[in-house]
Amino acid sequence: MSSLEQLYQQVILDHAKARHGAGALEGVDASSHQVNPTCGDEVTLGVELAPDGSITRLVWDGEGCSISQASLSMLSELVEERGSVEEVSRAYGAMEQMMHSRNRGVPEEVLDLLGDAAALESTSQFANRVKCALLGWYALRDALAKLGTDIAGDRA
Amino acid sequence: MSAPASAAFTAAELDAIRADFPILSRRGRGGAPIAYLDASATSQKPESVISAEADFYRRSNAAVHRGTHLLGDESTQAFEDGRAALAGFIGGRPEEIVWTKNATEAINLVALSIGHASLGRGGAAAAPLRIGPGDRIVTTRAEHHANLVPWQELSARTGAELAWLDLQPDGRIDPETLGAITPNTRLVAFTHVSNVTGAVSPVDLIVAKARSVGALVLLDTCQSSAHMPIDVTALGVDFAVMSSHKMLGPTGAGALWGRRGLLEAMPPVLTGGSMIEHVTMEGSTYMPAPERFEAGSQPVAQIAGWTAALDYLSGLGMERVRAQEEELTARLLDGIGDVEGVRVLGPADSADRIGVVAFAVEGVHPHDVGQVLDADDIAIRVGHHCAIPLHAFFDVRSSARASVAPMTSPEEIDRFIASLRRVRSFFKGH
């Protein structure tokens, strides 16, 4: 498989088309607007939380390249399936680790935390595309931080 | 070279030129030599430039304008030779050249100095530069952020109003909007050539209008100075800025050219060592221009490299560079025009434009376009190219951009077009 085919695996192109979680940000508890300064792509992502802090709804609105849109779609699916703070934190950490791996390989148990988003591993070899893949995840981290939930270990 | 002074390069000449650029033998991710079509972002360097910078460190390196040892003398000589070389290249005088770290800093230097003058710095000499409420600064919608944001800031600091010339549908500056240069306009800042549309600005019209209201004119030559002959005196402007790394020179050096009388009137911006005459605990007096604007250690090795780059360009002949790039531009535009679903953001014909061609591919994000081309070892720029308002004008968020340089070959253009044809089918096919 060429690096181009690795980058644009079918699962990525499918997610870029499906755009799970895309919609209007009405009634969310907090939201975050993120911009990729190199291309001007933007996303606004909102969350609703249950009393125990778990995410009951994630919705996003934005435009971008196939990598950023696929990543947001994958993130939405993942949060829908595993929305507890603990699981989202673990997935967030895994995503950061994978995206900063320069495609030199990450342990299988890290990829297992990421669902379909594991397919973005090869994106990490393209330094100028890493931000595309992380844009939505940064928005989620920031939106949750506004509600007092830290998924990135920032206040560890 | 025996060909006419205004002819494009012969195939043999082009081969010889290409052999001067070591990076052209670099292979990309796909295994082929990289076709570098991103000169508009930064140019590649000939061996003579790389050697000049390295040789400076090997042979002459020392602090400039101090010390009486041999190396200090040689370094100072290289530094000042560079000033003379750049002045000669753009039709100015050596004492009118101020070294900066890049063109962005050169524009900011002018904006900040006018701001300082507006606060009363520089005394009576700088008084004519003062601006404030009731005054106007004019730029254009086609600017790189470097020639817009400093003026927004100056406007916010002084209360002077910011206005701009607008564009025709193809992105050229619209002469019908010259009325934005009103009698209260004090400064007009615009680009010689757009880094998105490649369009050459109507310098004569804008300068004449600015002159008629007594406004100063600053010209951004970052996209023109390595692609056509430049004569700042003939262009009739007051300030011009340029960037070494876009002119086959090293990164880390830029320059402001300013009419001598003007530089003399301007208060300093960066202050400290090397720019003072005398210092007491209470205050200081400053060197004349250009040294007044060159505080702290300077990019001497980079200037030695830039000097070699100017020699190299002069050796090619700027008229010949222009003729060569005109042919490449026509080939580029013709080729893109034949690819379905691709829209050029800028003039579609090659008159009064250079080989900077931004485009949008229907249904494919520019990042994804760039990635497919990269897989074919073709390097283009993607993004908003530091010109968000211009992209908004074209109703896109970002674009892909191909740009040519003197060493670009027709074959590289053809490879680019062939790869571009593959982009939409790649994403449709999945």
Interface residues (C-beta under 8 A of the other chain):
Chain A: S2 S3 L4 L7 Y8 Q10 L13 T38 C39 G40 D41 E63 G64 C65 S66 I67 F126 R129 C132
Chain B: R29 G30 H365 P366 H367 D368 Q371 V372 A375 V382 G383 H384 I388 H391 R397 S398 F426 F427 H430
